[in-house]
């Protein structure tokens, strides 16, 4: 059986160490064990790494160590990705202030991932964005993608 192609946004990686959000951290660590065991094909964009590198020490060092544990495909932000991110803004799903979130979505869509995993409820894991992205993928002949939390993927509650 083919593995699911999973795109990790920065919020997921960041929650590997999030004492202020213990439930999210617990589910992220559970997901990470599955990632280490290669249950999924993992995709991370150059933008994700840039955002991770904005963390301060000692969290940055911790996240870098955790990233080394997994085998992931690094995705570049190319012209097709930028163009699709602009469509997300043009259609009003997200605004220009959310360009990085649009880039995460577009990168995952262009690279035919099955899921975007995120803890970003404000901009990504919400009905407006999910339905809007589904409409765009249908209209532009891209593969549909679901935006979910790690909890949903690992089958947890809450």
Protein Blocks (a to p, Z undefined) as FASTA:
>chain_A
ZZddddddfklmmmmpcfklmmlmmmmmmmmmmmmnopaccdddfklmmmmmmpccfklm
mmmmmmmmpccddddddfklmmmmmmmmmnomacfklmmmmmmmmmmmmnopabdcdfbl
klmmcfklmmmmmmmmmmnopacdddddfklmnopaZZ
